[in-house]
Amino acid sequence: MSGLRTIVIVIGIADLVIFVVGIVYLAVAYRSRVRPIFGIESGPVLLAHSEAPVPVNTVEKYGLVATLDVQVKKLKGIALGAEDNLYAAGADGVKVWTADGKLLREWRTSGPATCIALGGDGNVYVGQQTKVEVFDPEGKPLRSWGTEGLGPGELNWVTGIAIFQANVLVADAGDRCIHRFDTTGDFIADIGKRDPEAGLDGIICPSPYLGLAVDKAGMIYVTNPGMTRVERYSLDGKLLGFRGEGGSQPQQFSGCCNPTNVALFGDGRIVTAEKITPRVKVYDAQGAMRAFIGPEYFTKEAAGLGLAIDSAGRLFVMDPGDGKVRIFQQKK
């Protein structure tokens, strides 16, 4: 009986230590979150917030115009290609659909897909947990790469891919960074790593949701869920700026670990998605929230709402909860 009491006391002390460490971590994270770092290099404001609540969906109104069942098991990623064909990837590979809902082609991947992106040449880049596979536009395998681990260029939990010219940018939620490769798979650099000497907290990613997008100039927009913001990096890895905060207001990011996904309109508007309370928001290039698409459009299990934008400016939102893609169009 005495031994049992000793065990209980030890367990109690261990729990107390874990609790104290957790409180310290949250305090550090909070201080890091509110510390502005625009002084590193000036750049456009991202995801600005105001002190007063922003009215929901009063500037740009988006309506649901279609829902597509892409028939992919455990849907994890979407991308739009030539003629706005929709590429959908999941556990059983890739399926390609026309804009009017006709299946063009499909192929298997060597393992369950976690994300998908298209290169300017039409090649298809499919992420798996620790691997990247490349296919030609018809689905013929071209090459693959990936070494499991947490070292430079190694892959731990791939959740997003973006292509800019000859650069393949891979979001790794496990390694909490963006890996930069060339199109042959040769590693170039890691972006977004913690750097205490430079005063950079790095990407904090408590769950397997880390999104990215790249604009026409090669600027990389990355979600930082643990810091409740979107960050902007140059191609050579320099942090240019960030904006965003946690909170319950429409323009803020809810919970401890949002946003999860990001996409870009050609005119500079930014789209973000959140989990737990699934919602999608549109911000203009100056950081003002323009539109809010609420949780009533999505399933309760909609964690990791994939985003894509077609040539007409329609917003495609992937709902992993029911495996469907919802298309929203701005109302005139």
Contacts in CASP RR format, 6 or more apart in sequence:
PFRMAT RR
TARGET T0000
AUTHOR 0000-0000-0000
METHOD contacts of the structure
MODEL  1
MSGLRTIVIVIGIADLVIFVVGIVYLAVAYRSRVRPIFGIESGPVLLAHS
EAPVPVNTVEKYGLVATLDVQVKKLKGIALGAEDNLYAAGADGVKVWTAD
GKLLREWRTSGPATCIALGGDGNVYVGQQTKVEVFDPEGKPLRSWGTEGL
GPGELNWVTGIAIFQANVLVADAGDRCIHRFDTTGDFIADIGKRDPEAGL
DGIICPSPYLGLAVDKAGMIYVTNPGMTRVERYSLDGKLLGFRGEGGSQP
QQFSGCCNPTNVALFGDGRIVTAEKITPRVKVYDAQGAMRAFIGPEYFTK
EAAGLGLAIDSAGRLFVMDPGDGKVRIFQQKK
29 201 0 8 1.000
29 204 0 8 1.000
29 226 0 8 1.000
29 227 0 8 1.000
32 201 0 8 1.000
32 227 0 8 1.000
33 227 0 8 1.000
33 228 0 8 1.000
33 229 0 8 1.000
33 245 0 8 1.000
33 246 0 8 1.000
34 245 0 8 1.000
37 199 0 8 1.000
37 200 0 8 1.000
37 239 0 8 1.000
37 241 0 8 1.000
37 242 0 8 1.000
38 241 0 8 1.000
38 242 0 8 1.000
40 238 0 8 1.000
40 239 0 8 1.000
40 240 0 8 1.000
40 241 0 8 1.000
41 238 0 8 1.000
41 239 0 8 1.000
41 240 0 8 1.000
41 241 0 8 1.000
43 232 0 8 1.000
43 240 0 8 1.000
43 241 0 8 1.000
44 232 0 8 1.000
44 285 0 8 1.000
44 286 0 8 1.000
45 243 0 8 1.000
45 286 0 8 1.000
45 287 0 8 1.000
46 221 0 8 1.000
46 229 0 8 1.000
46 230 0 8 1.000
46 231 0 8 1.000
46 232 0 8 1.000
46 241 0 8 1.000
46 242 0 8 1.000
46 243 0 8 1.000
46 244 0 8 1.000
46 270 0 8 1.000
46 283 0 8 1.000
46 287 0 8 1.000
47 229 0 8 1.000
47 230 0 8 1.000
47 242 0 8 1.000
47 243 0 8 1.000
47 244 0 8 1.000
47 270 0 8 1.000
47 272 0 8 1.000
47 283 0 8 1.000
47 287 0 8 1.000
48 243 0 8 1.000
48 244 0 8 1.000
48 283 0 8 1.000
48 286 0 8 1.000
48 287 0 8 1.000
48 288 0 8 1.000
49 243 0 8 1.000
49 244 0 8 1.000
49 245 0 8 1.000
49 249 0 8 1.000
49 251 0 8 1.000
49 252 0 8 1.000
50 251 0 8 1.000
50 288 0 8 1.000
53 249 0 8 1.000
53 250 0 8 1.000
53 251 0 8 1.000
54 249 0 8 1.000
54 250 0 8 1.000
54 251 0 8 1.000
54 289 0 8 1.000
55 250 0 8 1.000
56 250 0 8 1.000
56 292 0 8 1.000
57 291 0 8 1.000
57 292 0 8 1.000
57 293 0 8 1.000
59 288 0 8 1.000
59 289 0 8 1.000
59 290 0 8 1.000
59 291 0 8 1.000
60 282 0 8 1.000
60 290 0 8 1.000
60 291 0 8 1.000
60 330 0 8 1.000
61 291 0 8 1.000
61 330 0 8 1.000
61 331 0 8 1.000
62 282 0 8 1.000
62 291 0 8 1.000
62 293 0 8 1.000
62 315 0 8 1.000
62 328 0 8 1.000
62 329 0 8 1.000
62 330 0 8 1.000
62 331 0 8 1.000
63 328 0 8 1.000
63 329 0 8 1.000
63 330 0 8 1.000
63 331 0 8 1.000
64 297 0 8 1.000
64 326 0 8 1.000
64 327 0 8 1.000
64 328 0 8 1.000
65 314 0 8 1.000
65 327 0 8 1.000
65 328 0 8 1.000
65 329 0 8 1.000
66 326 0 8 1.000
66 327 0 8 1.000
67 324 0 8 1.000
67 325 0 8 1.000
67 326 0 8 1.000
67 327 0 8 1.000
68 86 0 8 1.000
68 97 0 8 1.000
68 101 0 8 1.000
68 324 0 8 1.000
68 325 0 8 1.000
68 326 0 8 1.000
68 327 0 8 1.000
69 323 0 8 1.000
69 324 0 8 1.000
70 78 0 8 1.000
70 86 0 8 1.000
70 88 0 8 1.000
70 95 0 8 1.000
70 97 0 8 1.000
70 323 0 8 1.000
70 324 0 8 1.000
70 325 0 8 1.000
71 95 0 8 1.000
71 103 0 8 1.000
72 88 0 8 1.000
72 89 0 8 1.000
72 90 0 8 1.000
72 91 0 8 1.000
72 92 0 8 1.000
72 93 0 8 1.000
72 94 0 8 1.000
72 95 0 8 1.000
72 323 0 8 1.000
73 90 0 8 1.000
73 91 0 8 1.000
73 92 0 8 1.000
74 90 0 8 1.000
74 91 0 8 1.000
74 92 0 8 1.000
74 112 0 8 1.000
74 320 0 8 1.000
75 88 0 8 1.000
75 89 0 8 1.000
75 90 0 8 1.000
75 318 0 8 1.000
75 319 0 8 1.000
75 320 0 8 1.000
75 323 0 8 1.000
75 324 0 8 1.000
76 89 0 8 1.000
76 90 0 8 1.000
76 91 0 8 1.000
76 112 0 8 1.000
76 113 0 8 1.000
76 114 0 8 1.000
76 115 0 8 1.000
76 320 0 8 1.000
77 88 0 8 1.000
77 89 0 8 1.000
77 90 0 8 1.000
77 113 0 8 1.000
77 114 0 8 1.000
77 115 0 8 1.000
77 116 0 8 1.000
77 306 0 8 1.000
77 318 0 8 1.000
78 86 0 8 1.000
78 87 0 8 1.000
78 88 0 8 1.000
78 89 0 8 1.000
78 116 0 8 1.000
78 306 0 8 1.000
78 308 0 8 1.000
78 316 0 8 1.000
78 318 0 8 1.000
78 325 0 8 1.000
79 86 0 8 1.000
79 87 0 8 1.000
79 116 0 8 1.000
79 117 0 8 1.000
79 118 0 8 1.000
79 124 0 8 1.000
79 308 0 8 1.000
80 86 0 8 1.000
80 87 0 8 1.000
80 118 0 8 1.000
80 308 0 8 1.000
80 309 0 8 1.000
80 310 0 8 1.000
80 316 0 8 1.000
81 87 0 8 1.000
81 118 0 8 1.000
81 122 0 8 1.000
82 122 0 8 1.000
83 98 0 8 1.000
83 99 0 8 1.000
84 99 0 8 1.000
84 310 0 8 1.000
84 311 0 8 1.000
84 312 0 8 1.000
85 96 0 8 1.000
85 97 0 8 1.000
85 98 0 8 1.000
85 99 0 8 1.000
85 104 0 8 1.000
86 96 0 8 1.000
86 97 0 8 1.000
86 98 0 8 1.000
86 99 0 8 1.000
86 101 0 8 1.000
86 308 0 8 1.000
86 316 0 8 1.000
86 325 0 8 1.000
87 94 0 8 1.000
87 95 0 8 1.000
87 96 0 8 1.000
87 116 0 8 1.000
87 118 0 8 1.000
87 124 0 8 1.000
88 94 0 8 1.000
88 95 0 8 1.000
88 96 0 8 1.000
88 97 0 8 1.000
88 116 0 8 1.000
88 318 0 8 1.000
88 325 0 8 1.000
89 109 0 8 1.000
89 113 0 8 1.000
89 114 0 8 1.000
89 115 0 8 1.000
89 116 0 8 1.000
89 126 0 8 1.000
89 127 0 8 1.000
90 109 0 8 1.000
90 112 0 8 1.000
90 113 0 8 1.000
90 114 0 8 1.000
91 111 0 8 1.000
91 112 0 8 1.000
91 113 0 8 1.000
92 108 0 8 1.000
93 106 0 8 1.000
93 107 0 8 1.000
93 108 0 8 1.000
93 109 0 8 1.000
93 111 0 8 1.000
93 112 0 8 1.000
93 113 0 8 1.000
93 126 0 8 1.000
94 106 0 8 1.000
94 107 0 8 1.000
94 109 0 8 1.000
94 113 0 8 1.000
94 116 0 8 1.000
94 124 0 8 1.000
94 126 0 8 1.000
94 135 0 8 1.000
94 139 0 8 1.000
95 103 0 8 1.000
95 105 0 8 1.000
95 106 0 8 1.000
96 103 0 8 1.000
96 104 0 8 1.000
96 105 0 8 1.000
96 106 0 8 1.000
97 103 0 8 1.000
97 104 0 8 1.000
98 104 0 8 1.000
99 310 0 8 1.000
105 138 0 8 1.000
105 139 0 8 1.000
107 135 0 8 1.000
107 139 0 8 1.000
109 126 0 8 1.000
109 128 0 8 1.000
109 133 0 8 1.000
110 128 0 8 1.000
110 131 0 8 1.000
110 133 0 8 1.000
110 144 0 8 1.000
111 128 0 8 1.000
111 131 0 8 1.000
112 128 0 8 1.000
112 129 0 8 1.000
113 126 0 8 1.000
113 127 0 8 1.000
113 128 0 8 1.000
114 127 0 8 1.000
114 128 0 8 1.000
114 129 0 8 1.000
114 157 0 8 1.000
114 158 0 8 1.000
114 159 0 8 1.000
114 160 0 8 1.000
115 126 0 8 1.000
115 127 0 8 1.000
115 158 0 8 1.000
115 159 0 8 1.000
115 160 0 8 1.000
115 161 0 8 1.000
115 171 0 8 1.000
116 124 0 8 1.000
116 125 0 8 1.000
116 126 0 8 1.000
116 127 0 8 1.000
116 161 0 8 1.000
117 124 0 8 1.000
117 125 0 8 1.000
117 160 0 8 1.000
117 161 0 8 1.000
117 162 0 8 1.000
117 163 0 8 1.000
118 124 0 8 1.000
118 125 0 8 1.000
118 163 0 8 1.000
119 125 0 8 1.000
119 163 0 8 1.000
120 163 0 8 1.000
122 136 0 8 1.000
122 137 0 8 1.000
123 134 0 8 1.000
123 135 0 8 1.000
123 136 0 8 1.000
123 137 0 8 1.000
123 142 0 8 1.000
123 183 0 8 1.000
124 134 0 8 1.000
124 135 0 8 1.000
124 136 0 8 1.000
124 137 0 8 1.000
124 139 0 8 1.000
125 132 0 8 1.000
125 133 0 8 1.000
125 134 0 8 1.000
125 161 0 8 1.000
125 163 0 8 1.000
125 168 0 8 1.000
126 132 0 8 1.000
126 133 0 8 1.000
126 134 0 8 1.000
126 135 0 8 1.000
126 161 0 8 1.000
127 133 0 8 1.000
127 158 0 8 1.000
127 160 0 8 1.000
127 161 0 8 1.000
127 170 0 8 1.000
128 158 0 8 1.000
129 155 0 8 1.000
129 156 0 8 1.000
129 157 0 8 1.000
129 158 0 8 1.000
130 146 0 8 1.000
130 147 0 8 1.000
130 148 0 8 1.000
130 149 0 8 1.000
130 155 0 8 1.000
130 156 0 8 1.000
130 157 0 8 1.000
130 158 0 8 1.000
131 144 0 8 1.000
131 145 0 8 1.000
131 146 0 8 1.000
131 155 0 8 1.000
131 158 0 8 1.000
132 144 0 8 1.000
132 145 0 8 1.000
132 146 0 8 1.000
132 155 0 8 1.000
132 158 0 8 1.000
132 161 0 8 1.000
132 168 0 8 1.000
132 170 0 8 1.000
132 181 0 8 1.000
132 185 0 8 1.000
133 141 0 8 1.000
133 143 0 8 1.000
133 144 0 8 1.000
134 141 0 8 1.000
134 142 0 8 1.000
134 143 0 8 1.000
134 144 0 8 1.000
134 183 0 8 1.000
135 141 0 8 1.000
135 142 0 8 1.000
136 142 0 8 1.000
143 184 0 8 1.000
143 185 0 8 1.000
145 181 0 8 1.000
145 185 0 8 1.000
146 154 0 8 1.000
146 155 0 8 1.000
147 153 0 8 1.000
147 154 0 8 1.000
147 155 0 8 1.000
148 154 0 8 1.000
148 155 0 8 1.000
148 156 0 8 1.000
149 155 0 8 1.000
149 156 0 8 1.000
149 175 0 8 1.000
150 156 0 8 1.000
150 174 0 8 1.000
150 175 0 8 1.000
151 175 0 8 1.000
152 187 0 8 1.000
152 189 0 8 1.000
152 190 0 8 1.000
153 179 0 8 1.000
153 181 0 8 1.000
153 187 0 8 1.000
153 190 0 8 1.000
154 175 0 8 1.000
155 170 0 8 1.000
155 172 0 8 1.000
155 175 0 8 1.000
155 179 0 8 1.000
156 172 0 8 1.000
156 173 0 8 1.000
156 174 0 8 1.000
156 175 0 8 1.000
157 172 0 8 1.000
157 173 0 8 1.000
157 174 0 8 1.000
157 175 0 8 1.000
157 208 0 8 1.000
158 170 0 8 1.000
158 171 0 8 1.000
158 172 0 8 1.000
158 173 0 8 1.000
159 171 0 8 1.000
159 172 0 8 1.000
159 173 0 8 1.000
159 208 0 8 1.000
159 209 0 8 1.000
159 210 0 8 1.000
159 211 0 8 1.000
160 170 0 8 1.000
160 171 0 8 1.000
160 210 0 8 1.000
160 211 0 8 1.000
160 212 0 8 1.000
161 168 0 8 1.000
161 169 0 8 1.000
161 170 0 8 1.000
161 171 0 8 1.000
162 169 0 8 1.000
162 171 0 8 1.000
162 212 0 8 1.000
162 213 0 8 1.000
162 214 0 8 1.000
162 220 0 8 1.000
163 169 0 8 1.000
163 183 0 8 1.000
163 214 0 8 1.000
164 214 0 8 1.000
164 218 0 8 1.000
164 220 0 8 1.000
164 235 0 8 1.000
165 218 0 8 1.000
166 182 0 8 1.000
166 183 0 8 1.000
167 180 0 8 1.000
167 181 0 8 1.000
167 182 0 8 1.000
167 183 0 8 1.000
167 188 0 8 1.000
167 235 0 8 1.000
168 180 0 8 1.000
168 181 0 8 1.000
168 182 0 8 1.000
168 183 0 8 1.000
168 185 0 8 1.000
169 178 0 8 1.000
169 179 0 8 1.000
169 180 0 8 1.000
169 181 0 8 1.000
169 191 0 8 1.000
169 212 0 8 1.000
169 214 0 8 1.000
169 220 0 8 1.000
170 178 0 8 1.000
170 179 0 8 1.000
170 180 0 8 1.000
170 181 0 8 1.000
171 178 0 8 1.000
171 210 0 8 1.000
171 211 0 8 1.000
171 212 0 8 1.000
171 222 0 8 1.000
172 178 0 8 1.000
172 179 0 8 1.000
172 210 0 8 1.000
173 205 0 8 1.000
173 207 0 8 1.000
173 208 0 8 1.000
173 209 0 8 1.000
173 210 0 8 1.000
174 205 0 8 1.000
174 208 0 8 1.000
174 210 0 8 1.000
175 190 0 8 1.000
176 192 0 8 1.000
176 193 0 8 1.000
176 194 0 8 1.000
176 202 0 8 1.000
176 203 0 8 1.000
176 204 0 8 1.000
176 205 0 8 1.000
176 210 0 8 1.000
177 190 0 8 1.000
177 191 0 8 1.000
177 192 0 8 1.000
177 193 0 8 1.000
177 202 0 8 1.000
177 203 0 8 1.000
178 190 0 8 1.000
178 191 0 8 1.000
178 192 0 8 1.000
178 203 0 8 1.000
178 212 0 8 1.000
178 220 0 8 1.000
178 222 0 8 1.000
178 233 0 8 1.000
179 187 0 8 1.000
179 190 0 8 1.000
179 191 0 8 1.000
180 187 0 8 1.000
180 188 0 8 1.000
180 189 0 8 1.000
180 190 0 8 1.000
180 191 0 8 1.000
180 235 0 8 1.000
180 237 0 8 1.000
181 187 0 8 1.000
181 188 0 8 1.000
182 188 0 8 1.000
189 236 0 8 1.000
189 237 0 8 1.000
191 220 0 8 1.000
191 222 0 8 1.000
191 233 0 8 1.000
191 237 0 8 1.000
192 200 0 8 1.000
192 202 0 8 1.000
192 203 0 8 1.000
192 222 0 8 1.000
192 231 0 8 1.000
192 233 0 8 1.000
192 237 0 8 1.000
192 239 0 8 1.000
193 202 0 8 1.000
193 203 0 8 1.000
194 200 0 8 1.000
194 201 0 8 1.000
194 202 0 8 1.000
194 203 0 8 1.000
195 202 0 8 1.000
200 239 0 8 1.000
201 227 0 8 1.000
202 224 0 8 1.000
203 210 0 8 1.000
203 222 0 8 1.000
203 224 0 8 1.000
203 227 0 8 1.000
203 231 0 8 1.000
204 224 0 8 1.000
204 225 0 8 1.000
204 226 0 8 1.000
204 227 0 8 1.000
205 224 0 8 1.000
205 225 0 8 1.000
205 226 0 8 1.000
205 257 0 8 1.000
206 225 0 8 1.000
206 226 0 8 1.000
206 256 0 8 1.000
206 257 0 8 1.000
207 225 0 8 1.000
207 257 0 8 1.000
209 223 0 8 1.000
209 225 0 8 1.000
209 257 0 8 1.000
209 260 0 8 1.000
209 261 0 8 1.000
209 275 0 8 1.000
209 303 0 8 1.000
209 304 0 8 1.000
210 222 0 8 1.000
210 223 0 8 1.000
210 225 0 8 1.000
210 260 0 8 1.000
211 222 0 8 1.000
211 223 0 8 1.000
211 260 0 8 1.000
211 261 0 8 1.000
211 262 0 8 1.000
212 220 0 8 1.000
212 221 0 8 1.000
212 222 0 8 1.000
212 223 0 8 1.000
212 262 0 8 1.000
213 220 0 8 1.000
213 221 0 8 1.000
213 262 0 8 1.000
213 263 0 8 1.000
213 264 0 8 1.000
214 220 0 8 1.000
214 221 0 8 1.000
214 264 0 8 1.000
215 221 0 8 1.000
215 264 0 8 1.000
215 266 0 8 1.000
215 268 0 8 1.000
216 266 0 8 1.000
218 234 0 8 1.000
218 235 0 8 1.000
219 232 0 8 1.000
219 233 0 8 1.000
219 234 0 8 1.000
219 235 0 8 1.000
219 240 0 8 1.000
220 232 0 8 1.000
220 233 0 8 1.000
220 234 0 8 1.000
220 235 0 8 1.000
220 237 0 8 1.000
221 230 0 8 1.000
221 231 0 8 1.000
221 232 0 8 1.000
221 262 0 8 1.000
221 264 0 8 1.000
221 270 0 8 1.000
222 230 0 8 1.000
222 231 0 8 1.000
222 232 0 8 1.000
222 233 0 8 1.000
222 262 0 8 1.000
223 230 0 8 1.000
223 231 0 8 1.000
223 258 0 8 1.000
223 259 0 8 1.000
223 260 0 8 1.000
223 261 0 8 1.000
223 262 0 8 1.000
223 272 0 8 1.000
224 230 0 8 1.000
224 231 0 8 1.000
224 242 0 8 1.000
225 256 0 8 1.000
225 257 0 8 1.000
225 258 0 8 1.000
225 259 0 8 1.000
225 260 0 8 1.000
226 256 0 8 1.000
226 257 0 8 1.000
227 242 0 8 1.000
228 244 0 8 1.000
228 245 0 8 1.000
228 246 0 8 1.000
228 247 0 8 1.000
228 252 0 8 1.000
228 253 0 8 1.000
228 255 0 8 1.000
228 256 0 8 1.000
228 257 0 8 1.000
228 258 0 8 1.000
228 259 0 8 1.000
229 242 0 8 1.000
229 243 0 8 1.000
229 244 0 8 1.000
229 245 0 8 1.000
229 253 0 8 1.000
230 242 0 8 1.000
230 243 0 8 1.000
230 244 0 8 1.000
230 259 0 8 1.000
230 262 0 8 1.000
230 270 0 8 1.000
230 272 0 8 1.000
231 239 0 8 1.000
231 241 0 8 1.000
231 242 0 8 1.000
232 239 0 8 1.000
232 240 0 8 1.000
232 241 0 8 1.000
232 242 0 8 1.000
233 239 0 8 1.000
233 240 0 8 1.000
234 240 0 8 1.000
243 287 0 8 1.000
244 252 0 8 1.000
244 253 0 8 1.000
245 252 0 8 1.000
245 253 0 8 1.000
246 252 0 8 1.000
246 253 0 8 1.000
246 254 0 8 1.000
246 255 0 8 1.000
246 258 0 8 1.000
247 253 0 8 1.000
247 254 0 8 1.000
247 255 0 8 1.000
248 254 0 8 1.000
250 281 0 8 1.000
250 289 0 8 1.000
250 292 0 8 1.000
251 281 0 8 1.000
251 289 0 8 1.000
253 259 0 8 1.000
253 272 0 8 1.000
253 274 0 8 1.000
254 274 0 8 1.000
254 276 0 8 1.000
254 277 0 8 1.000
254 279 0 8 1.000
255 276 0 8 1.000
257 275 0 8 1.000
258 274 0 8 1.000
258 275 0 8 1.000
258 276 0 8 1.000
259 272 0 8 1.000
259 273 0 8 1.000
259 274 0 8 1.000
260 273 0 8 1.000
260 274 0 8 1.000
260 275 0 8 1.000
260 303 0 8 1.000
260 304 0 8 1.000
260 305 0 8 1.000
261 272 0 8 1.000
261 273 0 8 1.000
261 304 0 8 1.000
261 305 0 8 1.000
261 306 0 8 1.000
261 307 0 8 1.000
262 270 0 8 1.000
262 271 0 8 1.000
262 272 0 8 1.000
262 273 0 8 1.000
262 307 0 8 1.000
263 270 0 8 1.000
263 271 0 8 1.000
263 306 0 8 1.000
263 307 0 8 1.000
263 308 0 8 1.000
263 309 0 8 1.000
263 315 0 8 1.000
264 270 0 8 1.000
264 271 0 8 1.000
264 309 0 8 1.000
265 271 0 8 1.000
265 282 0 8 1.000
265 309 0 8 1.000
265 313 0 8 1.000
266 309 0 8 1.000
267 285 0 8 1.000
268 284 0 8 1.000
268 285 0 8 1.000
269 282 0 8 1.000
269 283 0 8 1.000
269 284 0 8 1.000
269 285 0 8 1.000
269 290 0 8 1.000
270 282 0 8 1.000
270 283 0 8 1.000
270 285 0 8 1.000
270 287 0 8 1.000
271 280 0 8 1.000
271 281 0 8 1.000
271 282 0 8 1.000
271 283 0 8 1.000
271 307 0 8 1.000
271 309 0 8 1.000
271 315 0 8 1.000
272 280 0 8 1.000
272 281 0 8 1.000
272 283 0 8 1.000
273 279 0 8 1.000
273 280 0 8 1.000
273 304 0 8 1.000
273 305 0 8 1.000
273 306 0 8 1.000
273 307 0 8 1.000
273 317 0 8 1.000
274 280 0 8 1.000
274 281 0 8 1.000
274 305 0 8 1.000
275 302 0 8 1.000
275 303 0 8 1.000
275 304 0 8 1.000
275 305 0 8 1.000
276 303 0 8 1.000
277 295 0 8 1.000
278 294 0 8 1.000
278 295 0 8 1.000
278 298 0 8 1.000
278 299 0 8 1.000
278 300 0 8 1.000
278 302 0 8 1.000
278 303 0 8 1.000
278 305 0 8 1.000
278 319 0 8 1.000
279 292 0 8 1.000
279 293 0 8 1.000
279 294 0 8 1.000
279 295 0 8 1.000
279 298 0 8 1.000
280 292 0 8 1.000
280 293 0 8 1.000
280 294 0 8 1.000
280 305 0 8 1.000
280 307 0 8 1.000
280 315 0 8 1.000
280 317 0 8 1.000
280 328 0 8 1.000
281 289 0 8 1.000
281 291 0 8 1.000
281 292 0 8 1.000
281 293 0 8 1.000
282 289 0 8 1.000
282 290 0 8 1.000
282 291 0 8 1.000
282 292 0 8 1.000
282 315 0 8 1.000
283 289 0 8 1.000
283 290 0 8 1.000
284 290 0 8 1.000
291 330 0 8 1.000
293 315 0 8 1.000
293 317 0 8 1.000
293 328 0 8 1.000
295 302 0 8 1.000
297 317 0 8 1.000
297 326 0 8 1.000
297 328 0 8 1.000
298 305 0 8 1.000
298 317 0 8 1.000
298 319 0 8 1.000
298 321 0 8 1.000
298 326 0 8 1.000
299 319 0 8 1.000
299 321 0 8 1.000
299 322 0 8 1.000
301 320 0 8 1.000
301 321 0 8 1.000
301 322 0 8 1.000
302 319 0 8 1.000
302 320 0 8 1.000
302 321 0 8 1.000
303 320 0 8 1.000
303 321 0 8 1.000
304 318 0 8 1.000
304 320 0 8 1.000
305 317 0 8 1.000
305 318 0 8 1.000
305 319 0 8 1.000
305 320 0 8 1.000
306 317 0 8 1.000
306 318 0 8 1.000
307 315 0 8 1.000
307 316 0 8 1.000
307 317 0 8 1.000
307 318 0 8 1.000
308 315 0 8 1.000
308 316 0 8 1.000
308 318 0 8 1.000
309 315 0 8 1.000
309 316 0 8 1.000
310 316 0 8 1.000
312 329 0 8 1.000
313 329 0 8 1.000
313 330 0 8 1.000
314 327 0 8 1.000
314 328 0 8 1.000
314 329 0 8 1.000
315 327 0 8 1.000
315 328 0 8 1.000
315 329 0 8 1.000
316 325 0 8 1.000
316 326 0 8 1.000
316 327 0 8 1.000
317 325 0 8 1.000
317 326 0 8 1.000
317 327 0 8 1.000
317 328 0 8 1.000
318 325 0 8 1.000
319 325 0 8 1.000
319 326 0 8 1.000
END
